[in-house]
Amino acid sequence: MQLEVSGHWIFGEGVRFEVEYPALEAVWINGRVLVTFDWMAFERNAPAQNLFCYDSSGNLLWRAPAIGMGAVDAYTGVTNEEPLWVGNFSGFNCRIDETSGQVLETCFTK
């Protein structure tokens, strides 16, 4: 379920907290808040690692790792909630373990 994002704030469904980077998307999945941050807020010429997961109070649970595609390695948003798949700027769809943030599988889509 989509939550509201406004700059550095995430809110909706009883959730309201401030985050470190500008958010592009926040999704409520099984009691967790998955946030895709604006990749432009991260270091240039390096993977953004811009997919974070929080509990409903805003405590960081995990940060998804890069998939090894260099500077174009940034997450673009949730494409499927169950199971969790997230798009990646390098042309991959990535299946993410929602409890650990580990990348379970990648599928090239471009």
Rosetta constraint file for C-alpha pairs under 8 A:
AtomPair CA 1 CA 27 HARMONIC 5.44 0.50
AtomPair CA 1 CA 28 HARMONIC 5.11 0.50
AtomPair CA 1 CA 29 HARMONIC 6.73 0.50
AtomPair CA 2 CA 25 HARMONIC 7.66 0.50
AtomPair CA 2 CA 26 HARMONIC 6.05 0.50
AtomPair CA 2 CA 27 HARMONIC 4.53 0.50
AtomPair CA 2 CA 28 HARMONIC 6.25 0.50
AtomPair CA 3 CA 10 HARMONIC 6.93 0.50
AtomPair CA 3 CA 11 HARMONIC 6.03 0.50
AtomPair CA 3 CA 12 HARMONIC 5.33 0.50
AtomPair CA 3 CA 13 HARMONIC 7.35 0.50
AtomPair CA 3 CA 25 HARMONIC 7.60 0.50
AtomPair CA 3 CA 26 HARMONIC 5.27 0.50
AtomPair CA 3 CA 27 HARMONIC 5.49 0.50
AtomPair CA 3 CA 28 HARMONIC 6.54 0.50
AtomPair CA 4 CA 10 HARMONIC 5.87 0.50
AtomPair CA 4 CA 11 HARMONIC 5.25 0.50
AtomPair CA 4 CA 12 HARMONIC 5.99 0.50
AtomPair CA 4 CA 25 HARMONIC 7.76 0.50
AtomPair CA 4 CA 26 HARMONIC 6.81 0.50
AtomPair CA 5 CA 9 HARMONIC 5.71 0.50
AtomPair CA 5 CA 10 HARMONIC 4.80 0.50
AtomPair CA 5 CA 11 HARMONIC 6.53 0.50
AtomPair CA 5 CA 23 HARMONIC 6.34 0.50
AtomPair CA 5 CA 24 HARMONIC 7.00 0.50
AtomPair CA 5 CA 25 HARMONIC 6.45 0.50
AtomPair CA 5 CA 26 HARMONIC 6.59 0.50
AtomPair CA 6 CA 10 HARMONIC 6.72 0.50
AtomPair CA 6 CA 22 HARMONIC 7.95 0.50
AtomPair CA 6 CA 23 HARMONIC 7.24 0.50
AtomPair CA 7 CA 21 HARMONIC 7.92 0.50
AtomPair CA 7 CA 22 HARMONIC 4.88 0.50
AtomPair CA 7 CA 23 HARMONIC 5.96 0.50
AtomPair CA 8 CA 18 HARMONIC 5.52 0.50
AtomPair CA 8 CA 19 HARMONIC 5.12 0.50
AtomPair CA 8 CA 20 HARMONIC 6.54 0.50
AtomPair CA 8 CA 21 HARMONIC 5.93 0.50
AtomPair CA 8 CA 22 HARMONIC 4.82 0.50
AtomPair CA 8 CA 23 HARMONIC 6.03 0.50
AtomPair CA 9 CA 16 HARMONIC 7.17 0.50
AtomPair CA 9 CA 17 HARMONIC 5.86 0.50
AtomPair CA 9 CA 18 HARMONIC 4.52 0.50
AtomPair CA 9 CA 19 HARMONIC 6.13 0.50
AtomPair CA 9 CA 23 HARMONIC 7.56 0.50
AtomPair CA 10 CA 15 HARMONIC 7.10 0.50
AtomPair CA 10 CA 16 HARMONIC 5.55 0.50
AtomPair CA 10 CA 17 HARMONIC 5.56 0.50
AtomPair CA 10 CA 18 HARMONIC 6.33 0.50
AtomPair CA 10 CA 19 HARMONIC 7.46 0.50
AtomPair CA 10 CA 23 HARMONIC 7.91 0.50
AtomPair CA 10 CA 26 HARMONIC 6.92 0.50
AtomPair CA 11 CA 15 HARMONIC 4.93 0.50
AtomPair CA 11 CA 16 HARMONIC 4.23 0.50
AtomPair CA 11 CA 17 HARMONIC 6.70 0.50
AtomPair CA 12 CA 16 HARMONIC 6.69 0.50
AtomPair CA 14 CA 56 HARMONIC 7.90 0.50
AtomPair CA 15 CA 56 HARMONIC 5.63 0.50
AtomPair CA 15 CA 57 HARMONIC 6.86 0.50
AtomPair CA 16 CA 56 HARMONIC 7.86 0.50
AtomPair CA 16 CA 57 HARMONIC 7.33 0.50
AtomPair CA 16 CA 58 HARMONIC 7.76 0.50
AtomPair CA 17 CA 57 HARMONIC 6.76 0.50
AtomPair CA 17 CA 58 HARMONIC 5.60 0.50
AtomPair CA 18 CA 58 HARMONIC 7.39 0.50
AtomPair CA 19 CA 23 HARMONIC 7.87 0.50
AtomPair CA 19 CA 58 HARMONIC 7.72 0.50
AtomPair CA 21 CA 37 HARMONIC 6.29 0.50
AtomPair CA 21 CA 38 HARMONIC 7.27 0.50
AtomPair CA 21 CA 41 HARMONIC 6.55 0.50
AtomPair CA 22 CA 37 HARMONIC 5.84 0.50
AtomPair CA 22 CA 38 HARMONIC 5.81 0.50
AtomPair CA 22 CA 41 HARMONIC 7.20 0.50
AtomPair CA 23 CA 35 HARMONIC 6.70 0.50
AtomPair CA 23 CA 36 HARMONIC 6.05 0.50
AtomPair CA 23 CA 37 HARMONIC 4.26 0.50
AtomPair CA 23 CA 38 HARMONIC 5.78 0.50
AtomPair CA 24 CA 35 HARMONIC 7.54 0.50
AtomPair CA 24 CA 36 HARMONIC 5.66 0.50
AtomPair CA 24 CA 37 HARMONIC 5.28 0.50
AtomPair CA 24 CA 38 HARMONIC 5.66 0.50
AtomPair CA 25 CA 35 HARMONIC 5.68 0.50
AtomPair CA 25 CA 36 HARMONIC 5.19 0.50
AtomPair CA 25 CA 37 HARMONIC 7.01 0.50
AtomPair CA 25 CA 77 HARMONIC 6.72 0.50
AtomPair CA 26 CA 33 HARMONIC 6.44 0.50
AtomPair CA 26 CA 34 HARMONIC 5.51 0.50
AtomPair CA 26 CA 35 HARMONIC 4.39 0.50
AtomPair CA 26 CA 36 HARMONIC 6.44 0.50
AtomPair CA 27 CA 33 HARMONIC 5.61 0.50
AtomPair CA 27 CA 34 HARMONIC 5.18 0.50
AtomPair CA 27 CA 35 HARMONIC 6.56 0.50
AtomPair CA 27 CA 78 HARMONIC 7.74 0.50
AtomPair CA 28 CA 32 HARMONIC 5.67 0.50
AtomPair CA 28 CA 33 HARMONIC 4.73 0.50
AtomPair CA 28 CA 34 HARMONIC 6.49 0.50
AtomPair CA 29 CA 33 HARMONIC 6.37 0.50
AtomPair CA 29 CA 34 HARMONIC 7.31 0.50
AtomPair CA 29 CA 81 HARMONIC 6.92 0.50
AtomPair CA 31 CA 55 HARMONIC 6.90 0.50
AtomPair CA 31 CA 56 HARMONIC 6.82 0.50
AtomPair CA 32 CA 53 HARMONIC 6.66 0.50
AtomPair CA 32 CA 54 HARMONIC 5.88 0.50
AtomPair CA 32 CA 55 HARMONIC 5.03 0.50
AtomPair CA 32 CA 56 HARMONIC 6.28 0.50
AtomPair CA 33 CA 53 HARMONIC 5.56 0.50
AtomPair CA 33 CA 54 HARMONIC 5.07 0.50
AtomPair CA 33 CA 55 HARMONIC 6.04 0.50
AtomPair CA 33 CA 56 HARMONIC 6.53 0.50
AtomPair CA 34 CA 51 HARMONIC 7.07 0.50
AtomPair CA 34 CA 52 HARMONIC 5.85 0.50
AtomPair CA 34 CA 53 HARMONIC 4.48 0.50
AtomPair CA 34 CA 54 HARMONIC 6.49 0.50
AtomPair CA 35 CA 51 HARMONIC 5.78 0.50
AtomPair CA 35 CA 52 HARMONIC 5.30 0.50
AtomPair CA 35 CA 53 HARMONIC 6.19 0.50
AtomPair CA 35 CA 54 HARMONIC 7.91 0.50
AtomPair CA 36 CA 50 HARMONIC 5.83 0.50
AtomPair CA 36 CA 51 HARMONIC 4.74 0.50
AtomPair CA 36 CA 52 HARMONIC 6.64 0.50
AtomPair CA 36 CA 75 HARMONIC 6.77 0.50
AtomPair CA 36 CA 76 HARMONIC 6.77 0.50
AtomPair CA 36 CA 77 HARMONIC 5.87 0.50
AtomPair CA 37 CA 41 HARMONIC 7.80 0.50
AtomPair CA 37 CA 50 HARMONIC 5.20 0.50
AtomPair CA 37 CA 51 HARMONIC 6.46 0.50
AtomPair CA 37 CA 52 HARMONIC 7.93 0.50
AtomPair CA 38 CA 42 HARMONIC 7.85 0.50
AtomPair CA 38 CA 50 HARMONIC 7.15 0.50
AtomPair CA 39 CA 48 HARMONIC 5.72 0.50
AtomPair CA 39 CA 50 HARMONIC 6.15 0.50
AtomPair CA 39 CA 74 HARMONIC 6.29 0.50
AtomPair CA 39 CA 75 HARMONIC 7.75 0.50
AtomPair CA 40 CA 44 HARMONIC 7.72 0.50
AtomPair CA 42 CA 48 HARMONIC 5.61 0.50
AtomPair CA 42 CA 50 HARMONIC 7.84 0.50
AtomPair CA 43 CA 47 HARMONIC 7.89 0.50
AtomPair CA 43 CA 48 HARMONIC 6.84 0.50
AtomPair CA 44 CA 71 HARMONIC 7.11 0.50
AtomPair CA 45 CA 70 HARMONIC 7.48 0.50
AtomPair CA 45 CA 71 HARMONIC 4.67 0.50
AtomPair CA 46 CA 70 HARMONIC 5.96 0.50
AtomPair CA 46 CA 71 HARMONIC 4.38 0.50
AtomPair CA 46 CA 72 HARMONIC 7.75 0.50
AtomPair CA 46 CA 73 HARMONIC 7.74 0.50
AtomPair CA 47 CA 66 HARMONIC 6.12 0.50
AtomPair CA 47 CA 69 HARMONIC 7.51 0.50
AtomPair CA 47 CA 70 HARMONIC 5.49 0.50
AtomPair CA 47 CA 71 HARMONIC 4.85 0.50
AtomPair CA 47 CA 72 HARMONIC 6.51 0.50
AtomPair CA 47 CA 73 HARMONIC 4.79 0.50
AtomPair CA 47 CA 74 HARMONIC 6.16 0.50
AtomPair CA 48 CA 66 HARMONIC 7.49 0.50
AtomPair CA 48 CA 71 HARMONIC 7.49 0.50
AtomPair CA 48 CA 73 HARMONIC 6.33 0.50
AtomPair CA 48 CA 74 HARMONIC 5.11 0.50
AtomPair CA 48 CA 75 HARMONIC 7.84 0.50
AtomPair CA 49 CA 63 HARMONIC 7.03 0.50
AtomPair CA 49 CA 64 HARMONIC 6.15 0.50
AtomPair CA 49 CA 65 HARMONIC 5.77 0.50
AtomPair CA 49 CA 66 HARMONIC 5.56 0.50
AtomPair CA 49 CA 73 HARMONIC 7.48 0.50
AtomPair CA 49 CA 74 HARMONIC 6.05 0.50
AtomPair CA 49 CA 75 HARMONIC 7.19 0.50
AtomPair CA 50 CA 63 HARMONIC 7.52 0.50
AtomPair CA 50 CA 64 HARMONIC 7.43 0.50
AtomPair CA 50 CA 74 HARMONIC 6.28 0.50
AtomPair CA 50 CA 75 HARMONIC 6.13 0.50
AtomPair CA 51 CA 63 HARMONIC 5.91 0.50
AtomPair CA 51 CA 64 HARMONIC 5.51 0.50
AtomPair CA 51 CA 75 HARMONIC 6.25 0.50
AtomPair CA 52 CA 60 HARMONIC 7.32 0.50
AtomPair CA 52 CA 61 HARMONIC 7.73 0.50
AtomPair CA 52 CA 62 HARMONIC 5.92 0.50
AtomPair CA 52 CA 63 HARMONIC 4.43 0.50
AtomPair CA 52 CA 64 HARMONIC 6.30 0.50
AtomPair CA 53 CA 60 HARMONIC 6.06 0.50
AtomPair CA 53 CA 61 HARMONIC 5.47 0.50
AtomPair CA 53 CA 62 HARMONIC 5.32 0.50
AtomPair CA 53 CA 63 HARMONIC 6.33 0.50
AtomPair CA 53 CA 101 HARMONIC 7.70 0.50
AtomPair CA 54 CA 58 HARMONIC 5.31 0.50
AtomPair CA 54 CA 59 HARMONIC 5.22 0.50
AtomPair CA 54 CA 60 HARMONIC 4.45 0.50
AtomPair CA 54 CA 61 HARMONIC 5.13 0.50
AtomPair CA 54 CA 62 HARMONIC 7.21 0.50
AtomPair CA 55 CA 59 HARMONIC 5.43 0.50
AtomPair CA 55 CA 60 HARMONIC 6.71 0.50
AtomPair CA 55 CA 61 HARMONIC 6.67 0.50
AtomPair CA 61 CA 100 HARMONIC 7.89 0.50
AtomPair CA 62 CA 100 HARMONIC 6.42 0.50
AtomPair CA 62 CA 101 HARMONIC 5.85 0.50
AtomPair CA 63 CA 101 HARMONIC 6.19 0.50
AtomPair CA 64 CA 96 HARMONIC 7.87 0.50
AtomPair CA 64 CA 101 HARMONIC 4.85 0.50
AtomPair CA 64 CA 102 HARMONIC 6.14 0.50
AtomPair CA 64 CA 103 HARMONIC 7.28 0.50
AtomPair CA 65 CA 101 HARMONIC 7.49 0.50
AtomPair CA 65 CA 102 HARMONIC 6.83 0.50
AtomPair CA 65 CA 103 HARMONIC 7.26 0.50
AtomPair CA 66 CA 73 HARMONIC 6.28 0.50
AtomPair CA 66 CA 74 HARMONIC 7.46 0.50
AtomPair CA 67 CA 73 HARMONIC 6.81 0.50
AtomPair CA 67 CA 103 HARMONIC 7.62 0.50
AtomPair CA 68 CA 73 HARMONIC 7.09 0.50
AtomPair CA 69 CA 73 HARMONIC 5.13 0.50
AtomPair CA 69 CA 90 HARMONIC 6.79 0.50
AtomPair CA 72 CA 89 HARMONIC 6.17 0.50
AtomPair CA 72 CA 90 HARMONIC 5.52 0.50
AtomPair CA 73 CA 88 HARMONIC 6.67 0.50
AtomPair CA 73 CA 89 HARMONIC 6.11 0.50
AtomPair CA 73 CA 90 HARMONIC 5.74 0.50
AtomPair CA 74 CA 88 HARMONIC 5.57 0.50
AtomPair CA 74 CA 89 HARMONIC 5.39 0.50
AtomPair CA 74 CA 90 HARMONIC 7.29 0.50
AtomPair CA 75 CA 86 HARMONIC 6.80 0.50
AtomPair CA 75 CA 87 HARMONIC 5.74 0.50
AtomPair CA 75 CA 88 HARMONIC 4.26 0.50
AtomPair CA 75 CA 89 HARMONIC 6.01 0.50
AtomPair CA 76 CA 86 HARMONIC 7.09 0.50
AtomPair CA 76 CA 87 HARMONIC 5.17 0.50
AtomPair CA 76 CA 88 HARMONIC 5.31 0.50
AtomPair CA 76 CA 89 HARMONIC 6.06 0.50
AtomPair CA 77 CA 86 HARMONIC 5.49 0.50
AtomPair CA 77 CA 87 HARMONIC 5.50 0.50
AtomPair CA 77 CA 88 HARMONIC 7.61 0.50
AtomPair CA 78 CA 84 HARMONIC 7.34 0.50
AtomPair CA 78 CA 85 HARMONIC 6.01 0.50
AtomPair CA 78 CA 86 HARMONIC 4.30 0.50
AtomPair CA 78 CA 87 HARMONIC 6.30 0.50
AtomPair CA 79 CA 84 HARMONIC 7.73 0.50
AtomPair CA 79 CA 85 HARMONIC 5.51 0.50
AtomPair CA 79 CA 86 HARMONIC 5.22 0.50
AtomPair CA 79 CA 87 HARMONIC 6.19 0.50
AtomPair CA 79 CA 93 HARMONIC 7.97 0.50
AtomPair CA 80 CA 84 HARMONIC 5.47 0.50
AtomPair CA 80 CA 85 HARMONIC 4.98 0.50
AtomPair CA 80 CA 86 HARMONIC 6.95 0.50
AtomPair CA 81 CA 85 HARMONIC 6.58 0.50
AtomPair CA 83 CA 95 HARMONIC 7.38 0.50
AtomPair CA 84 CA 95 HARMONIC 5.72 0.50
AtomPair CA 84 CA 96 HARMONIC 5.62 0.50
AtomPair CA 84 CA 97 HARMONIC 6.98 0.50
AtomPair CA 84 CA 98 HARMONIC 6.68 0.50
AtomPair CA 85 CA 93 HARMONIC 6.40 0.50
AtomPair CA 85 CA 94 HARMONIC 5.29 0.50
AtomPair CA 85 CA 95 HARMONIC 4.32 0.50
AtomPair CA 85 CA 96 HARMONIC 6.01 0.50
AtomPair CA 86 CA 93 HARMONIC 5.68 0.50
AtomPair CA 86 CA 94 HARMONIC 5.15 0.50
AtomPair CA 86 CA 95 HARMONIC 6.42 0.50
AtomPair CA 86 CA 96 HARMONIC 7.19 0.50
AtomPair CA 87 CA 91 HARMONIC 7.50 0.50
AtomPair CA 87 CA 92 HARMONIC 6.15 0.50
AtomPair CA 87 CA 93 HARMONIC 4.53 0.50
AtomPair CA 87 CA 94 HARMONIC 6.17 0.50
AtomPair CA 88 CA 92 HARMONIC 5.19 0.50
AtomPair CA 88 CA 93 HARMONIC 5.94 0.50
AtomPair CA 88 CA 94 HARMONIC 7.04 0.50
AtomPair CA 91 CA 108 HARMONIC 5.88 0.50
AtomPair CA 91 CA 109 HARMONIC 5.54 0.50
AtomPair CA 91 CA 110 HARMONIC 5.23 0.50
AtomPair CA 92 CA 106 HARMONIC 6.19 0.50
AtomPair CA 92 CA 107 HARMONIC 5.36 0.50
AtomPair CA 92 CA 108 HARMONIC 4.35 0.50
AtomPair CA 92 CA 109 HARMONIC 5.48 0.50
AtomPair CA 92 CA 110 HARMONIC 7.41 0.50
AtomPair CA 93 CA 106 HARMONIC 5.70 0.50
AtomPair CA 93 CA 107 HARMONIC 5.19 0.50
AtomPair CA 93 CA 108 HARMONIC 6.38 0.50
AtomPair CA 93 CA 109 HARMONIC 6.64 0.50
AtomPair CA 94 CA 103 HARMONIC 6.57 0.50
AtomPair CA 94 CA 104 HARMONIC 7.47 0.50
AtomPair CA 94 CA 105 HARMONIC 5.80 0.50
AtomPair CA 94 CA 106 HARMONIC 4.46 0.50
AtomPair CA 94 CA 107 HARMONIC 6.45 0.50
AtomPair CA 95 CA 103 HARMONIC 5.89 0.50
AtomPair CA 95 CA 104 HARMONIC 5.44 0.50
AtomPair CA 95 CA 105 HARMONIC 5.04 0.50
AtomPair CA 95 CA 106 HARMONIC 6.21 0.50
AtomPair CA 96 CA 101 HARMONIC 5.76 0.50
AtomPair CA 96 CA 102 HARMONIC 5.68 0.50
AtomPair CA 96 CA 103 HARMONIC 4.63 0.50
AtomPair CA 96 CA 104 HARMONIC 5.62 0.50
AtomPair CA 96 CA 105 HARMONIC 7.36 0.50
AtomPair CA 97 CA 101 HARMONIC 5.11 0.50
AtomPair CA 97 CA 102 HARMONIC 5.38 0.50
AtomPair CA 97 CA 103 HARMONIC 6.42 0.50
AtomPair CA 97 CA 104 HARMONIC 6.43 0.50
AtomPair CA 98 CA 102 HARMONIC 7.90 0.50
